[in-house]
Amino acid sequence: MSDSRTPVFCTVHASGRRRYGYWQPYDSITNRGGCYVALPTPVCDRLYSQGRITLGEPLVDPAKTTYRVWPAHGPVAPVRIPAARLPAMAVAQTLAA
């Protein structure tokens, strides 16, 4: 989503189903591409709810609404991954090594 050369879109269907994806151009070297690539909806929804991505102006169709997905501007708080606490003996052994 951060590469502006590959625009990502969010399509919201009339039923409420959302799909995030982008067009992958054809690559003659690898003989791959030339198709739409779907991104995992739960991951993209989480990025949106955390304010890490934003949706652009809607393009409304009777069956669906399509939005351009943009990276959010401004600082984002770092993600902290909780680590398991080590027993004091393990810490001492690690420091001694």
GROMACS elastic network, one bead per residue, 0.5 to 0.9 nm:
[ bonds ]
;  ai    aj funct       b0    kb
    1     4     6  0.71780   500
    1     6     6  0.73883   500
    1     7     6  0.69251   500
    1     8     6  0.60381   500
    1    53     6  0.83577   500
    1    69     6  0.71720   500
    1    70     6  0.66191   500
    1    71     6  0.64171   500
    2     5     6  0.88788   500
    2     6     6  0.84752   500
    2     7     6  0.87625   500
    2    70     6  0.74041   500
    2    71     6  0.59797   500
    3     6     6  0.57338   500
    3     7     6  0.73838   500
    4     7     6  0.58285   500
    4     8     6  0.86716   500
    4    70     6  0.85682   500
    6    22     6  0.69387   500
    6    23     6  0.74094   500
    6    24     6  0.79028   500
    7    21     6  0.86758   500
    7    22     6  0.62145   500
    7    23     6  0.77739   500
    7    68     6  0.71934   500
    7    69     6  0.73899   500
    7    70     6  0.83312   500
    8    20     6  0.69693   500
    8    21     6  0.55606   500
    8    23     6  0.78912   500
    8    67     6  0.86902   500
    8    68     6  0.61247   500
    8    69     6  0.54185   500
    8    70     6  0.76897   500
    9    19     6  0.81682   500
    9    20     6  0.56481   500
    9    21     6  0.55717   500
    9    22     6  0.62092   500
    9    55     6  0.84900   500
    9    66     6  0.66559   500
    9    67     6  0.55588   500
    9    69     6  0.53049   500
    9    70     6  0.88133   500
   10    18     6  0.67226   500
   10    19     6  0.56343   500
   10    21     6  0.66496   500
   10    22     6  0.89351   500
   10    55     6  0.78005   500
   10    65     6  0.82568   500
   10    66     6  0.56582   500
   10    67     6  0.51359   500
   10    68     6  0.63443   500
   10    69     6  0.64519   500
   11    17     6  0.81210   500
   11    18     6  0.55766   500
   11    19     6  0.52481   500
   11    20     6  0.63698   500
   11    21     6  0.82893   500
   11    64     6  0.66226   500
   11    65     6  0.57425   500
   11    67     6  0.64200   500
   11    68     6  0.88695   500
   12    15     6  0.80215   500
   12    16     6  0.59291   500
   12    17     6  0.57097   500
   12    19     6  0.66463   500
   12    20     6  0.88957   500
   12    63     6  0.87953   500
   12    64     6  0.55185   500
   12    65     6  0.51949   500
   12    66     6  0.62775   500
   12    67     6  0.82746   500
   13    16     6  0.52804   500
   13    17     6  0.53312   500
   13    18     6  0.63838   500
   13    19     6  0.83610   500
   13    63     6  0.60335   500
   13    65     6  0.64380   500
   13    66     6  0.85421   500
   14    17     6  0.74098   500
   14    62     6  0.77268   500
   14    63     6  0.52560   500
   14    64     6  0.53503   500
   14    65     6  0.78972   500
   15    18     6  0.89438   500
   15    63     6  0.85692   500
   15    64     6  0.86147   500
   16    64     6  0.88073   500
   18    41     6  0.70700   500
   18    45     6  0.89737   500
   19    38     6  0.69924   500
   19    39     6  0.74450   500
   19    40     6  0.80542   500
   19    41     6  0.60571   500
   20    37     6  0.85675   500
   20    38     6  0.58424   500
   20    39     6  0.53235   500
   20    40     6  0.71998   500
   20    41     6  0.62274   500
   20    44     6  0.71836   500
   20    69     6  0.85187   500
   21    36     6  0.67089   500
   21    37     6  0.53766   500
   21    39     6  0.51962   500
   21    40     6  0.85723   500
   22    35     6  0.85981   500
   22    36     6  0.56674   500
   22    37     6  0.54563   500
   22    38     6  0.67503   500
   22    39     6  0.79886   500
   23    33     6  0.83765   500
   23    34     6  0.73012   500
   23    35     6  0.58871   500
   23    37     6  0.61578   500
   23    38     6  0.89224   500
   24    27     6  0.87657   500
   24    32     6  0.86940   500
   24    33     6  0.52441   500
   24    34     6  0.56412   500
   24    35     6  0.55263   500
   24    36     6  0.59282   500
   24    37     6  0.65440   500
   25    32     6  0.82860   500
   25    33     6  0.52338   500
   25    35     6  0.69035   500
   25    36     6  0.86879   500
   26    30     6  0.86708   500
   26    31     6  0.70341   500
   26    32     6  0.58076   500
   26    35     6  0.76422   500
   27    30     6  0.57138   500
   27    31     6  0.55570   500
   27    32     6  0.54951   500
   27    33     6  0.59565   500
   27    34     6  0.77139   500
   28    32     6  0.71350   500
   28    33     6  0.87210   500
   29    32     6  0.80337   500
   30    33     6  0.84892   500
   32    35     6  0.86845   500
   33    36     6  0.81833   500
   33    37     6  0.89276   500
   38    41     6  0.82870   500
   39    42     6  0.89988   500
   39    43     6  0.81123   500
   39    44     6  0.74029   500
   40    43     6  0.55769   500
   40    44     6  0.64097   500
   40    45     6  0.87201   500
   41    44     6  0.51350   500
   41    45     6  0.59406   500
   41    46     6  0.84775   500
   42    45     6  0.50848   500
   42    46     6  0.61219   500
   42    47     6  0.86800   500
   43    46     6  0.51092   500
   43    47     6  0.63102   500
   43    48     6  0.87033   500
   44    47     6  0.50103   500
   44    48     6  0.61804   500
   44    49     6  0.86226   500
   44    53     6  0.82176   500
   45    48     6  0.50192   500
   45    49     6  0.61067   500
   45    50     6  0.85586   500
   46    49     6  0.50701   500
   46    50     6  0.61056   500
   46    51     6  0.86007   500
   46    52     6  0.86715   500
   47    50     6  0.51664   500
   47    51     6  0.62978   500
   47    52     6  0.51624   500
   47    53     6  0.59224   500
   47    54     6  0.88657   500
   48    51     6  0.51212   500
   48    52     6  0.58110   500
   48    53     6  0.50322   500
   48    54     6  0.63573   500
   48    55     6  0.83889   500
   48    72     6  0.89722   500
   49    52     6  0.76626   500
   49    53     6  0.83137   500
   50    53     6  0.79336   500
   51    54     6  0.68788   500
   51    71     6  0.89016   500
   51    72     6  0.65728   500
   51    76     6  0.82031   500
   52    70     6  0.88131   500
   52    71     6  0.61610   500
   52    73     6  0.80885   500
   52    76     6  0.70932   500
   53    69     6  0.66619   500
   53    70     6  0.55506   500
   53    73     6  0.83970   500
   54    68     6  0.83892   500
   54    69     6  0.58429   500
   54    70     6  0.52209   500
   54    71     6  0.61581   500
   54    72     6  0.56262   500
   54    73     6  0.87938   500
   55    58     6  0.80930   500
   55    67     6  0.57100   500
   55    68     6  0.56880   500
   55    70     6  0.61429   500
   55    71     6  0.87707   500
   56    67     6  0.54198   500
   56    69     6  0.61602   500
   56    70     6  0.69986   500
   57    66     6  0.84520   500
   57    67     6  0.60306   500
   57    68     6  0.70629   500
   58    65     6  0.62305   500
   58    66     6  0.56561   500
   58    68     6  0.77257   500
   59    64     6  0.85127   500
   59    65     6  0.55702   500
   59    66     6  0.51004   500
   59    67     6  0.63901   500
   59    68     6  0.89274   500
   60    63     6  0.83074   500
   60    64     6  0.64305   500
   60    66     6  0.65663   500
   60    67     6  0.89147   500
   61    64     6  0.51432   500
   61    65     6  0.57318   500
   61    66     6  0.80880   500
   62    65     6  0.79408   500
   70    73     6  0.87507   500
   72    75     6  0.85583   500
   72    76     6  0.84244   500
   73    76     6  0.84392   500
   76    79     6  0.87719   500
   83    86     6  0.88986   500
   86    89     6  0.80637   500
   86    90     6  0.61432   500
   86    91     6  0.64639   500
   87    90     6  0.54115   500
   87    91     6  0.65982   500
   87    92     6  0.89315   500
   88    91     6  0.51670   500
   88    92     6  0.62947   500
   88    93     6  0.87423   500
   89    92     6  0.51289   500
   89    93     6  0.62361   500
   89    94     6  0.86338   500
   90    93     6  0.50928   500
   90    94     6  0.61261   500
   90    95     6  0.86243   500
   91    94     6  0.50737   500
   91    95     6  0.61679   500
   91    96     6  0.85631   500
   92    95     6  0.51631   500
   92    96     6  0.60932   500
   92    97     6  0.87150   500
   93    96     6  0.50744   500
   93    97     6  0.62832   500
   94    97     6  0.53473   500
